[in-house]
Amino acid sequence: MATGAVHAVILRLEATPELHASGSIVRAVSESGAVITALDIVDPGLDSVVLDLSCSVRDETHVDQIVAALNAQAGCHVRKASDSVFLAHLGGKIQIALKSPLRNRADLGRVYTPGVARVCRAIADNPADARNLTIKRNTVAVVTDGTAVLGLGDIGPAAAMPVMEGKAALFKRFADVDAWPIALDTTDTDEIVRTVELIAPGFGGINLEDIAAPRCFEIERRLRERLDIPVFHDDQHGTAMVTLAALRNALRLVDKPIGSVRTVLVGAGAAGVAVAGLLMRSGLRDLVAFDLGGAIHTDRTDLSPELVDLARRSNPRQHTGTISEAMAGADVFIGLSGPDVITEADVAAMAPGAIVFAMANPDPEIDPVIAARHAAVVATGRSDYPNQINNVLAFPGLFRGLLDAGARSVTDEILLRGAHAIADLVGSDRLSSVYIIPSVFDPQVVKAVSAAVVDEARTATD
């Protein structure tokens, strides 16, 4: 496991000045395999000193080993071990801030009573004014029921809140969109739909997040039918946008047109169905998808309505065999499933110039290093390998554009334009096997995606 800020710990310890001066503390930590990043004296003293030692570790077990090694030193006692990730979450990661000052009675009269009554009457007379006169024009609800959180599964709404807060933080950091986490204590489709309907007047868009398939499909469909603001399920369409952008550039690199390649997709949940749909909308013709029941084809009788539709639109050769059999001669592999789904032999059996997107996180469908022995391009969902396929490339700019355009819906054309904008940021002079997709910290990403979305949304309403 790679070390870094995600696995950083701060140890508060008390030691004799002689022990600290001897270097024994540093040596004990270093010999345990940790990387010391800081050592600060918090409280100096004649007989003892209090120190904060920051270091990068592998995991929680490694922390216990370091603490034991330090406590074994005569004259040293570890008071507390603080995980920097937990410290970053204390009190949550987001907050509300004032845009208008409240310094005196005049300010209060403008922001609240009596001035606010005039604004309320104006909106009552013309409800469309709410977009300009309230936070609605720049606010998104991040809605979850906690049933499909990251790789953790159904952990419930309270445990999902740190992820939803993180999503809101990303909205603000990358696109200056004010987003708020809404964790619903229900898994009933009707209740979720009705609840989002009821809160919708206060938001300019709805971002559905970490809702398990197949309910997520119906929830999104019904909300799109009933609301006059954009509804977007990021697990589906954000993943699809970035996957399409990455695939476009990977195909440029290996000089293969999208209409001629054979593609194997493993994992037909929310993300897989959306990825397959957007790729086929972009011209992909030969795609065979797999779920836990095997290859998805029209003769199967155990498919959900969404997979029945996918079966009708994909698998033109009606492949009914194994994943390994489908991989033989394939040009592209896309994994949205779990670890160790394919083998080195499977990748070796692919066509020359093969492309492997092993996107399961944190453990991909095949070790990227092994896949790179045979594939021309390898991408993952992880940040510690090249070519990270990350939804942060899509949803901030997408919603920035939707809000700026006053859009009422999200269309396939908007998704395609956004995906193309991401891909086009990697010019021919930068494109390589380790750079098919821009960095999430590239400031041009949000600008390019939002501009493309605004253009498409306004064109559609002209």
N, C-alpha and C positions, 0 to 999 in steps of 0.2 A: 504494500500500500504506500502510495506516495505521501511524503510529509508536506506540510505547508500550513497556511492559516486555518484551513478547515480542521486540522488535527493539532491545534496549538493549545498549550496548557500553561497556566501561571501557578507556580508553587510558592506559597508563602511559608517561609521556614525561619526558624530561630537557631542560631549557631554561635559558638564562641568566636571571638575575633581571631584567635590563633588558627582555628580550623578554616575559617574563610580565607585568611591570608596564605595558608599553605597550598591552596588550590585543590584541596581534597574534594570539595563540593563539586567543582567543575569537572574534575576527573571522574567522579562517581557517576555523574549524569552522562558524560560523554561515553564512558565505557558501557553504559546501558544501551547505547545506540541512538540516543536522542540528539537533536541538534539545538544547542543553546543559542537563543536569539537576543537575550538581554539578561543582565543581572544587576539589580538595583538595590541599594541600601534604603530601606524604608524608615528604620528607626535605629540609629547608631547608639551604642551603649558601651560602658566600660567592660562589663562582664559578658554581654551577649549583644548580637546585632540581629535585627529582623530584616530579612531579604525577600525580594520578589524575583524569582527565577523563571524566566519565560523560555519555553522550548517547544520544538516541533516533535510530535510523537506519532507512532503508528496507529494506536487505538487505545481504548480504555484499559486493556490488560497491560499495555506498555506503561501507562501511567502508574499502575499499581507496582510494577517492577521498579520504577524510578523512585517512588516513595519509599519502598522497602530498602533500596540501596542507600538512600540518604539517611533514613532512620537508623541504619546499621552503623553509621559513623558516630563515634563517641563525641558528644557535644553538639549534636545536630538533631533537630526535631521539626518535622513538617507539620505545620498547623493546618493547612488547607490546600487542596488542589482545585483550581477553578478552570473549567473548560471555557476557552475564549468564545466558542460558539454560544454557550449558554449565557455568558456575560452580554453578548451582543443582543440577546433576546429579552433581557430583563426589562419588564414594562412594555414589551412590544417594540416594533421597529418603525412604526409610523405615528403621526400625530396630525391634528388640525392646527393650522396657523391662520392668523388674521391677515386679510388683505387691506382692510380699512382700519385706520387707527381709532382707538377709543381713549382719547386723552382728556376729554372734558364733556360737559353737557351738550354742547353743540354737536360733537361727534356722535354722541349717544342718540341724539334726536334724528340724525341722518341715517344711522345704521339700524336703529331700532325705533321705538315709538317716540314721536308721532309720525315721523317721515315714512316709515315702512308701510303704513296703511295705504298711502297713495300708490306705492308699487304693487301692493296686493290687489287693489282695485283695478289697476291697469292690466294685470295678468288675468283677473277674472273676466274682464271685458274682451281680452284677446289672449287666449291660452298660449299661443305661439310665442308670446313675449317672454315666457318662462325660460326659453333657451338663452336669451340675452340678459335677462335681469336676475338670474339665479345661477347657482353653481352647475346647473344641468348641462350647460354647454361644454363643460370640461370634466365631467364626472362619470366614472364607470363603476358599476357594481361587479365585484368578483364573487360569484355565487358558487357554493359547493355544498354537497351533502356528506363529504368525507368518505365516500365509498371506493375511491380509486386514487389514493394519494401517492404520487411518485411511485416508488417500487414497494410501498408499504401496504398497499391494498386498502381494505375497509377498516379504517381506524377511527371513524367517527368525526363529527363536525368540530369538536373542541380540539382534538389532536391535529386537525387539518388547518387550524388557524395560523400557525407559524408559516405555513406554505402560502396561504392566502395573503398574509401580511407581506411576505417576500414579493409576491406578485405585484401587490400595490406599490411597493417600494421601487420595483423595476419600472412600472408605468411612470412614476414620478421622475426617476433618475434619467430615463432615456427619452421620454417624450413629454415631460411636464404635464402629464395627465393625472388628475386627482382620482385615485381609485380607492374603493373601500371594501374590505372583506365582509362578506355576508355568509355565515356558516349556518345552514339550516338543519335543525334537529328532526329531520324526517327523511325517509327514503321513498315516500309515496309520490308517484309521478304527478298525480292531480294536485297534491298539496304544494309541491315545488313550483309547478306551473302557476298556480293561483297566487302563491306568495310573491313570486317575481312580478306577476302582473300588478299586484297591489303596491309594490315599492317602485315600480318603473317610472312614475311621474317625476321622481327626484333625480333621475339619472339620464345621461345622454347615450348610454350604451350598456349592454349586459355582456359580461365575459363569464361564460360557464366554465367551471374548472373542476377537474378530478371527480367527475360523476361517472359511475361505472356504466359500461355498455351492458345490455342494449338500451337501457332506460334513457341514456343521454341523447340517443337519436330522436326519440319521441319528444323529450323535453325541449330540445332545440327546435324541432319542427313546429310544435304547437306554439311556442313563444314567438317564433318568426311570423306565424300566421296572425297572432293577436296583438303584437306590439308595433308601435310606429317608430321604434328606435332599433339600431343594429343589435342583433344577437349573434354571438360568436362563441363557439366551443373551441378553446385554444388547443386542447388535447387532440382534437381532430384537425382543424383547419390550419392552425399555426404550424403543427408538425408537417402538414401537407405542403404548405407554402415553402418552408425552408428545405424540405426534401426535394421538391421540384427545382428550386434554385440550384441546389448542390448538384443534382443530376444533370441539369442542363450544362453546367460548366464541366462536369466530369466527362460527359459525352463529347463536348468540344475538344477536350484534351486528347481523347482516344479516337477522335474523328469518326464517330458513329451517329447517324441520325436517330432520333428517338423512335421514329416509326418502324425501324428495322431491328431493334434489339429485343432479345428474349429476357424477360425479367421474372425472377422468383421473389415473392414477398411472403415472409413468415410472420404471422401475428395479425389476425383479422379482427382486432378489437376496434375501438373508436378511432384510434390513429390509423390503423391499417386500412380500414374501409375508406377513410377520407384521403389518405395518400394514394390508394389505388384509383379512386375516382378522379382526383385532380391530375394524376399522371396520364390517365386515359383521355381526360379532357384536353390534354396537351399534345395528344397524338400517339401515345404509347398503345400498341395494338396487341402485343403478345405478352400477357401477364398471367401467371398462375399464382394464386394465393393459397396459403395454408393456415388452418386453425388447428385446435387440438384434435379435431376429428379427421385431419388429413387435408388433401387437396380439395379445394372448393370447386365443385362442378355441378352441372344441372341435374344429375341423377341422384344427388344426395337428398335425403328426406328429413334431415335433422337441422336444417339451416333456419336462422332467424330471417325475418322479412328483408333486412338489410343485406344479409349474405345471399339470399335468393336473388336479389337484384344484382349483386356483385357477380354471382355465378353466371347470370345471363349476359353480362357485359365483358367478362374476362375468360381466360382459359380457352382460347379458340381451338386448341388441339385436344381439349377434353382430357387433360392429363389426370390420371387417377392413382398414380404411383407415389413413391416416397419423395421426400425432399431431396435426397441424394440423387435420385434418378432425374428429377427436374433440374438439378444444378448442372448436370452434364451438358456442356455446350451453351449454357446460359451466359448472357453478357452482363447482367446486373443481378445482384442479390441485395434485398432490402429487408433488414431484420427489425421487427418491432415486437419482440417476444420476450426471450429470456436467455440465460447463459448457455453456452455449449450446445447450440442447436445444430450447427454445421461443423465440419471437420476440415483439417488441412487438405485432405484428399478431395473433399467437395469443391474447394476453391481451385485446386490444381486442375480439376476436371472442367472448369469453366472455359469459355472461349478466350482467345488471346485478347488482351486489352480489357480484362475483366474489371468490374467495378463492384466493390463490396461496401455496403452501408450497414454496419453492425451497430444498431442504435439502442439496444437494450442498455439500461443504466441502473446500477453502476457496473454490472457485469455483462459485457456484450455477447452476442451469439457466437463469436469466435475471438480469440486473442488477436487484436489488431496487428501485432508484430508478426504473428504466424500468417495471417491473411496477406500481409504485404509481401511475403515471399513469392506469391503467385499473382496477386492482383495488381493492376496498374494504378488503381486509386482505392484508398481505404478511408472511410469516414466513420465516426462514432458519435454517441451522444455525450461523451466525456470531454472535460476541459483539459485533460493532461495528455491528449493525443492530437495530432493534426486533424483539421477538417471537422470541427465540432458542429454537428447539426443541432442548433439550439433555437428554441422558439422565441427567444429574446430578439432575434433578428427580425421577427415578423410582427408580433402583436403590438408593441409600442407604436411603431410607425403606422400600422394599419388603423388603430383607433385614433391616433392623432389625425390622420387623414379623414376618417369617418366623421369625427367630431367637427373638424374644420369645414367639411363640406355640408354639414347638417344632414348627413345621409340617414335614411330610414331603414336600410337593410344592407345585408352583405351578400353579394352575388358571386358566382364563380368567376365572372369577368374581373371583379375587384381582386379576388384571390390571385388570379393569374397575373394581373398587372403588378401586384405587390411582389409576387415571386420573381417575375422578370426583372423588377427593379433591383432586388437583392443580387441576383445573378450578374446583372450588368455592371455592378460595382467592381467586379474582378475582370480587369481588362486583359488583353492578350499578353501584355508585358509583365503581368503579375501571376497569371495562371500557371499552376504547377501541380504535381501529384500531392503536394502537402498544402496547397492553397487553392481550394475550389470554392471557398465561401468566405466572405469578409468576416472580420472580427466583430463581436458584439459591441466592442468599444469604439468601432469606427464611427465617428460622428456623422458621416454621410449616410449611414444606413437609414436612420429614422427620417431624415430629410427626403431621401430618394423614395422610400416606400410611401410616406405620407403624400408626397407630390403626385405619385402615380395613382394613389387611391382617390385623391381629390379630383384629379383629371377624369378618371373613369366614372366616379360617382356623379359628377356634374354633367358629363357627356350623356349618361343614361337618363338624366332628368330633362335634358334639353328637347 
